Amino acid sequence: MGIKKIPLSTQIIAAMAIGVAWAFLQKPFPELVSFTSHWIQPLGKIFIKLLFLIAVPLVFSSLIVGMGGLKSATELKTIGRNTLLVFLTTLVSATLIGTSLAYLIQPGKHIMAGPLTYEAVAFDKSVKENMHKNAEESVIETFSSAIPDNIIHSLGNNSMMLQVVIIAFILGIALSRMNNESKKPIMSLFESIQHWFTEAIHLVMIISPLGVFALVASLDLDATILLSLALYMFTVILGLGIMLFIVYPLCFTTLGKTGYVEFFTKSRAVLIMAFSTSSSNATLPLTLNVVKEKFNVPDNISNFVVSVGSTINMDGTALYKCVAVYFIAQSMGVELSLAQMLIIVLTSIASTAGAAGIPGAGMITLVIILQSVGLPAESIVLILAPDRLLDMFRTVVNVAGDISTSLCVNGLSQGEKLD
């Protein structure tokens, strides 16, 4: 009998634990601190650079494929319109809830000194001054400067991730409006590019435990940081709870004509599976079965809503990203302007819809959002420790959102037939 392979998530958690122990134990020994700085820390930089290497083409191709494939929404007309309307409403609600809770609770404020010590990160006085300068700009000026004027320049610059997202959305929407014969070769090309760089992500993730260990071991950790992480987890879970027990019920009780207790009773099995697998795709067959058999949603609605939702309807993930980026900014002593907060919300929505379902996409899309407001990519290490646990909670919200949307779209469609 062969040796059972250890799951990647378990390897990363172990790497985090070892990294935390190393960061604490090295403090009394200057020789170990020097060894970490010269030999371990560069490994973390290599890991971040590899993520950067893949970020732009992966997100660009994923967004174009996602947007270009929306032709089914126009074919379904009413169902497609209602589905996208509900998706967008709950997605915006999730990002606003996440940002608001992070602003009110401020979990990162308890980290008094920036724990990152990377020499390669230009997050020093000049960067902070630049961010304060940006904070003085009006919201419209900020977004005006985010509109790209050169596709090649934007695609070749990792610091222009927001522009990449905007370009991909424009091209993707244009692609969705083309006839099948014209768009088929373009879709095929970008689907191949997406699969290509997804495989590249698989390769990079092989060394992710080593990269995570190197990033964590290089941190200047103390008990205050660990307490802040606990408060950060509380903020994320509170936001997810608001979505699951307040926002969705407001939707399915009013639009879907489904009772509060009825929804959770009939959805119980699929939500438990979502929590245990941390995968919307793995839960997809059971989600479809529950929506069709227990809630009696017609096939044409359930098939479309659940299938599309498993790809682009990721409310829990969007909420988590907003809290994570805000937590990182607070921990580094950065006061975000209103314009920067709006950029976080918009980029969270765009990157969540575009890169959902891609292995390792969480790190990639967080890098995008961090870059969009000028924060260093290395700072994602601050929120990696509890990520596996939070992933289980946000997957429950993602799946519940698909079920809730199915009920809402069914209710709206029935109402329009009566009219």
VENSUL-V524438 format. One record per residue. N is the residue number from 1. RES is the residue in one letter. SS is DSSP state (H for helix, E for strand, - for the rest). OMEGA is omega in degrees with one decimal (none if undefined). D_CENTER is the distance of its C-alpha to the mean C-alpha in Angstrom with 2 decimals. Layout:
# VENSUL-V524438
N_RES_SS_OMEGA_D_CENTER + N_RES_SS_OMEGA_D_CENTER
This chain:
# VENSUL-V524438
1_M_-_-178.2_38.53 + 2_G_-_178.0_35.75 + 3_I_-_-178.9_33.48 + 4_K_-_-178.6_30.30 + 5_K_-_178.6_27.21 + 6_I_-_179.8_24.99 + 7_P_-_-178.0_21.38 + 8_L_H_180.0_18.89 + 9_S_H_178.5_16.98 + 10_T_H_177.6_20.47 + 11_Q_H_-178.6_21.26 + 12_I_H_177.6_18.29 + 13_I_H_178.2_19.25 + 14_A_H_178.6_22.83 + 15_A_H_177.0_22.05 + 16_M_H_-178.2_20.40 + 17_A_H_179.2_23.53 + 18_I_H_178.9_25.90 + 19_G_H_177.7_24.24 + 20_V_H_178.6_24.57 + 21_A_H_179.2_28.16 + 22_W_H_-177.9_28.95 + 23_A_H_179.8_27.67 + 24_F_H_-173.5_29.97 + 25_L_H_-176.0_32.91 + 26_Q_-_-172.0_33.25 + 27_K_-_-178.3_33.95 + 28_P_-_-173.7_37.71 + 29_F_-_-178.6_38.23 + 30_P_H_-179.8_38.17 + 31_E_H_178.4_38.65 + 32_L_H_177.9_35.44 + 33_V_H_178.9_33.52 + 34_S_H_178.2_35.02 + 35_F_H_178.7_34.22 + 36_T_H_-177.9_30.55 + 37_S_H_-173.4_30.44 + 38_H_H_-172.4_32.25 + 39_W_H_-177.6_31.18 + 40_I_H_-178.6_27.97 + 41_Q_H_178.2_25.91 + 42_P_H_177.7_26.24 + 43_L_H_176.7_24.57 + 44_G_H_178.4_21.36 + 45_K_H_178.6_21.77 + 46_I_H_-179.9_22.32 + 47_F_H_179.0_19.10 + 48_I_H_179.6_17.11 + 49_K_H_178.4_19.31 + 50_L_H_175.3_18.61 + 51_L_H_177.2_14.84 + 52_F_H_-176.9_15.94 + 53_L_H_-174.5_18.42 + 54_I_H_-170.5_16.09 + 55_A_H_-173.2_13.19 + 56_V_H_-178.7_15.18 + 57_P_H_-179.6_16.89 + 58_L_H_-178.7_14.06 + 59_V_H_-179.5_11.76 + 60_F_H_-178.8_15.07 + 61_S_H_-179.0_16.50 + 62_S_H_179.5_13.59 + 63_L_H_-179.6_13.50 + 64_I_H_177.8_17.28 + 65_V_H_180.0_17.60 + 66_G_H_-179.6_15.40 + 67_M_H_-179.3_17.29 + 68_G_H_-179.4_20.55 + 69_G_-_-177.7_20.56 + 70_L_-_179.4_20.65 + 71_K_H_178.3_24.43 + 72_S_H_178.7_24.64 + 73_A_H_178.6_23.60 + 74_T_H_177.9_26.63 + 75_E_H_179.7_28.80 + 76_L_H_176.2_28.03 + 77_K_-_-174.0_28.55 + 78_T_H_-178.8_28.53 + 79_I_H_179.8_26.11 + 80_G_H_-179.7_23.63 + 81_R_H_-179.3_24.03 + 82_N_H_-180.0_23.71 + 83_T_H_-178.6_20.64 + 84_L_H_178.6_18.71 + 85_L_H_179.1_20.16 + 86_V_H_177.8_19.02 + 87_F_H_-176.3_15.47 + 88_L_H_-179.5_15.29 + 89_T_H_-178.6_17.11 + 90_T_H_179.5_14.98 + 91_L_H_176.7_11.67 + 92_V_H_178.2_13.46 + 93_S_H_-179.1_14.91 + 94_A_H_-178.6_11.76 + 95_T_H_178.9_10.58 + 96_L_H_177.5_14.27 + 97_I_H_179.9_14.78 + 98_G_H_180.0_12.10 + 99_T_H_-178.6_13.52 + 100_S_H_179.5_17.01 + 101_L_H_179.0_16.95 + 102_A_H_179.1_15.77 + 103_Y_H_-177.0_18.57 + 104_L_H_-176.9_21.09 + 105_I_H_178.6_20.61 + 106_Q_-_-178.3_19.82 + 107_P_H_-178.1_19.05 + 108_G_H_-178.4_19.00 + 109_K_H_-177.2_22.45 + 110_H_H_174.4_24.17 + 111_I_-_-170.9_23.58 + 112_M_-_-178.8_26.61 + 113_A_-_179.0_26.43 + 114_G_-_-175.2_23.64 + 115_P_-_-178.0_23.25 + 116_L_-_-177.2_22.27 + 117_T_-_-175.2_25.38 + 118_Y_-_179.8_24.36 + 119_E_-_-176.2_27.19 + 120_A_-_-178.8_25.25 + 121_V_-_-178.3_22.82 + 122_A_-_179.9_24.56 + 123_F_-_-177.0_23.11 + 124_D_-_-176.2_26.61 + 125_K_H_-177.5_28.83 + 126_S_H_179.4_28.70 + 127_V_H_179.0_24.90 + 128_K_H_178.0_25.02 + 129_E_H_179.0_27.92 + 130_N_H_179.4_26.07 + 131_M_H_176.6_23.17 + 132_H_H_176.1_25.90 + 133_K_H_178.0_27.52 + 134_N_H_-178.9_24.45 + 135_A_H_-179.6_24.30 + 136_E_-_178.9_27.82 + 137_E_-_175.6_26.91 + 138_S_-_-179.9_26.65 + 139_V_H_-178.2_23.50 + 140_I_H_177.1_25.08 + 141_E_H_179.5_26.06 + 142_T_H_-178.6_22.59 + 143_F_H_176.2_21.21 + 144_S_H_179.5_24.41 + 145_S_H_-179.8_23.90 + 146_A_H_179.9_20.40 + 147_I_-_-176.4_22.09 + 148_P_-_175.2_22.92 + 149_D_-_179.8_26.55 + 150_N_-_-175.9_26.45 + 151_I_H_-176.7_24.16 + 152_I_H_-179.3_25.42 + 153_H_H_-178.1_25.03 + 154_S_H_-178.8_21.40 + 155_L_H_-178.8_20.44 + 156_G_-_-175.1_22.39 + 157_N_-_-178.7_20.84 + 158_N_H_-179.8_17.64 + 159_S_H_-177.6_18.02 + 160_M_H_-176.7_17.76 + 161_M_H_179.7_14.20 + 162_L_H_177.5_14.29 + 163_Q_H_177.4_17.54 + 164_V_H_178.9_16.26 + 165_V_H_-179.6_13.77 + 166_I_H_178.8_16.82 + 167_I_H_-178.3_19.13 + 168_A_H_179.5_17.13 + 169_F_H_179.7_16.97 + 170_I_H_-178.9_20.69 + 171_L_H_179.5_21.71 + 172_G_H_177.7_19.73 + 173_I_H_178.0_21.35 + 174_A_H_179.8_24.65 + 175_L_H_-178.8_24.33 + 176_S_H_-179.1_23.86 + 177_R_-_-179.6_27.13 + 178_M_-_176.5_29.14 + 179_N_-_-172.5_31.46 + 180_N_H_-177.5_30.70 + 181_E_H_-177.9_33.18 + 182_S_H_-173.6_31.88 + 183_K_H_-176.4_28.17 + 184_K_H_179.9_28.56 + 185_P_H_179.3_29.12 + 186_I_H_177.6_26.28 + 187_M_H_179.4_23.80 + 188_S_H_179.3_25.33 + 189_L_H_-176.6_24.93 + 190_F_H_173.7_21.23 + 191_E_H_177.6_20.58 + 192_S_H_177.9_22.60 + 193_I_H_178.8_20.73 + 194_Q_H_179.5_17.37 + 195_H_H_179.8_19.09 + 196_W_H_-176.6_20.73 + 197_F_H_171.3_17.76 + 198_T_H_175.3_16.04 + 199_E_H_176.7_19.26 + 200_A_H_176.3_19.01 + 201_I_H_177.8_15.71 + 202_H_H_-180.0_17.80 + 203_L_H_-179.3_20.44 + 204_V_H_-177.5_18.41 + 205_M_H_175.8_16.94 + 206_I_H_-179.4_20.62 + 207_I_-_-177.3_21.15 + 208_S_H_177.3_17.91 + 209_P_H_177.9_20.02 + 210_L_H_179.5_22.50 + 211_G_H_179.2_20.03 + 212_V_H_177.4_18.42 + 213_F_H_-177.8_22.01 + 214_A_H_179.8_23.11 + 215_L_H_-177.7_20.42 + 216_V_H_-178.5_21.11 + 217_A_H_-178.5_24.85 + 218_S_-_-178.3_25.02 + 219_L_-_174.4_23.79 + 220_D_-_-172.6_26.38 + 221_L_-_169.6_25.48 + 222_D_-_-175.8_27.40 + 223_A_H_-179.5_27.44 + 224_T_H_179.7_26.04 + 225_I_H_179.7_22.71 + 226_L_H_176.6_22.55 + 227_L_H_178.0_23.45 + 228_S_H_177.4_20.76 + 229_L_H_178.0_18.14 + 230_A_H_178.2_19.78 + 231_L_H_175.9_19.55 + 232_Y_H_178.2_15.84 + 233_M_H_178.2_15.41 + 234_F_H_-179.1_17.79 + 235_T_H_179.8_15.92 + 236_V_H_-176.8_12.66 + 237_I_H_176.4_14.99 + 238_L_H_179.0_17.16 + 239_G_H_178.3_14.57 + 240_L_H_177.6_13.60 + 241_G_H_177.6_17.38 + 242_I_H_178.0_18.06 + 243_M_H_-173.6_15.91 + 244_L_H_-171.8_17.58 + 245_F_H_-179.8_21.07 + 246_I_H_-174.5_21.56 + 247_V_H_179.9_19.44 + 248_Y_H_176.8_19.57 + 249_P_H_175.9_23.25 + 250_L_H_-179.1_24.10 + 251_C_H_-172.5_22.92 + 252_F_H_176.2_24.52 + 253_T_H_-179.1_27.67 + 254_T_H_-177.4_28.46 + 255_L_-_-175.4_27.37 + 256_G_-_178.5_27.38 + 257_K_-_-179.8_30.51 + 258_T_-_-178.6_29.25 + 259_G_-_-178.0_30.23 + 260_Y_H_-178.0_27.95 + 261_V_H_-179.8_29.51 + 262_E_H_-178.3_29.84 + 263_F_H_-175.1_26.12 + 264_F_H_177.3_25.24 + 265_T_H_-177.8_28.40 + 266_K_H_-178.1_27.82 + 267_S_H_-170.9_24.08 + 268_R_H_-175.3_24.70 + 269_A_H_-177.3_24.93 + 270_V_H_178.7_21.78 + 271_L_H_175.9_19.71 + 272_I_H_178.3_21.37 + 273_M_H_178.0_20.60 + 274_A_H_180.0_16.88 + 275_F_H_-175.1_17.04 + 276_S_H_-177.8_19.15 + 277_T_H_-176.0_17.43 + 278_S_-_-176.9_13.70 + 279_S_-_175.5_13.56 + 280_S_H_-178.6_13.57 + 281_N_H_179.3_15.63 + 282_A_H_-177.9_18.09 + 283_T_H_-173.0_18.63 + 284_L_H_-179.1_19.15 + 285_P_H_179.9_22.99 + 286_L_H_178.0_23.54 + 287_T_H_178.6_21.41 + 288_L_H_-179.3_23.59 + 289_N_H_-179.0_26.68 + 290_V_H_-179.0_26.06 + 291_V_H_-177.9_25.36 + 292_K_H_-171.0_28.50 + 293_E_H_-174.9_30.88 + 294_K_H_-179.3_30.23 + 295_F_-_175.8_29.13 + 296_N_-_175.6_31.30 + 297_V_-_-178.3_28.87 + 298_P_-_-177.2_30.49 + 299_D_H_-175.6_29.32 + 300_N_H_177.9_28.63 + 301_I_H_-175.9_26.14 + 302_S_H_-179.6_24.58 + 303_N_H_-178.0_24.20 + 304_F_H_-173.6_22.52 + 305_V_H_-176.3_20.21 + 306_V_H_-179.5_19.02 + 307_S_H_178.3_18.72 + 308_V_H_-178.2_16.80 + 309_G_H_180.0_14.68 + 310_S_H_-179.4_13.66 + 311_T_H_-172.2_12.22 + 312_I_H_-176.4_10.89 + 313_N_-_-174.7_11.14 + 314_M_-_-177.3_8.02 + 315_D_H_-179.0_9.11 + 316_G_H_179.6_8.47 + 317_T_H_179.7_4.74 + 318_A_H_179.0_5.17 + 319_L_H_-179.8_8.00 + 320_Y_H_-178.7_6.91 + 321_K_H_179.6_5.11 + 322_C_H_179.1_8.42 + 323_V_H_-177.7_10.52 + 324_A_H_-178.7_9.50 + 325_V_H_179.2_10.32 + 326_Y_H_177.9_13.27 + 327_F_H_179.7_14.45 + 328_I_H_179.5_14.59 + 329_A_H_179.3_16.48 + 330_Q_H_-177.4_18.80 + 331_S_H_-179.4_19.52 + 332_M_-_175.5_20.67 + 333_G_-_-177.9_22.85 + 334_V_-_175.0_21.21 + 335_E_-_-177.7_21.83 + 336_L_-_177.1_19.39 + 337_S_-_177.3_21.24 + 338_L_H_179.7_20.65 + 339_A_H_179.9_19.84 + 340_Q_H_177.1_17.19 + 341_M_H_177.8_15.65 + 342_L_H_177.3_15.73 + 343_I_H_177.7_14.16 + 344_I_H_-180.0_11.14 + 345_V_H_-176.8_11.05 + 346_L_H_-179.7_11.77 + 347_T_H_176.0_9.49 + 348_S_H_179.4_6.39 + 349_I_H_-175.8_8.27 + 350_A_H_-176.1_9.31 + 351_S_H_177.9_6.61 + 352_T_H_-179.8_4.88 + 353_A_H_-173.9_8.61 + 354_G_H_-171.9_9.62 + 355_A_H_-178.8_8.01 + 356_A_-_175.8_7.70 + 357_G_-_-179.5_10.35 + 358_I_-_179.3_10.75 + 359_P_-_179.9_11.88 + 360_G_-_-175.2_10.38 + 361_A_H_-178.8_7.46 + 362_G_H_179.2_5.29 + 363_M_H_-178.0_8.04 + 364_I_H_-175.5_8.46 + 365_T_H_174.7_5.60 + 366_L_H_175.6_6.24 + 367_V_H_179.6_9.73 + 368_I_H_-176.2_9.60 + 369_I_H_177.7_8.97 + 370_L_H_-179.9_11.45 + 371_Q_H_-176.9_13.81 + 372_S_H_177.9_13.82 + 373_V_-_172.1_15.49 + 374_G_-_178.4_17.48 + 375_L_-_-177.4_16.14 + 376_P_-_-178.2_16.84 + 377_A_H_-178.7_14.37 + 378_E_H_-175.9_16.37 + 379_S_H_176.7_15.30 + 380_I_H_-179.3_12.13 + 381_V_H_-179.2_14.93 + 382_L_H_-174.7_15.44 + 383_I_H_-179.5_12.57 + 384_L_-_-174.4_12.90 + 385_A_-_-178.5_15.91 + 386_P_-_-171.5_14.69 + 387_D_H_-176.8_11.37 + 388_R_H_179.4_13.27 + 389_L_H_-179.5_14.78 + 390_L_H_178.4_11.87 + 391_D_H_179.5_10.24 + 392_M_H_-179.5_13.52 + 393_F_H_-176.6_13.41 + 394_R_H_175.7_10.10 + 395_T_H_175.7_11.33 + 396_V_H_179.7_14.51 + 397_V_H_178.2_13.13 + 398_N_H_-178.2_11.43 + 399_V_H_177.4_14.88 + 400_A_H_178.0_16.89 + 401_G_H_178.1_15.38 + 402_D_H_179.8_16.69 + 403_I_H_179.8_20.03 + 404_S_H_179.6_20.36 + 405_T_H_177.2_19.76 + 406_S_H_179.5_22.36 + 407_L_H_-180.0_24.81 + 408_C_H_-179.5_24.29 + 409_V_H_177.6_24.78 + 410_N_H_178.7_27.78 + 411_G_H_179.2_29.26 + 412_L_H_-179.5_28.88 + 413_S_H_177.9_30.41 + 414_Q_H_178.0_33.30 + 415_G_H_-179.8_33.92 + 416_E_H_175.7_34.15 + 417_K_H_179.2_36.57 + 418_L_H_178.7_38.75 + 419_D_-_none_38.86
